[in-house]
């Protein structure tokens, strides 16, 4: 997917398309994570869809719990989902930054 250091630097169009693909992949990952969160809040804590969506979004965004779960299973799910969400945050950040860092490092190696 990426050019190695013996190849020339990718054109701006190729780089833009690479960034777009990485953004789409990161967005899909976040949407799937939110879907898991909404389904889990509905199943484990009997929340309405709108409440489950708000709870999932605030946990995924790193704001913490906005709606406290009422049941023990809901509390356990919220705890595990919070841990998953923090890893998803790290993963999506890495996915988006990777092509930019690759381009910078590739540009530095072109001088050699």
Secondary structure as GFF3:
##gff-version 3
##sequence-region A 1 112
A	DSSP	alpha_helix	12	45	.	.	.	ID=ss1
A	DSSP	alpha_helix	49	60	.	.	.	ID=ss2
A	DSSP	alpha_helix	72	110	.	.	.	ID=ss3
###
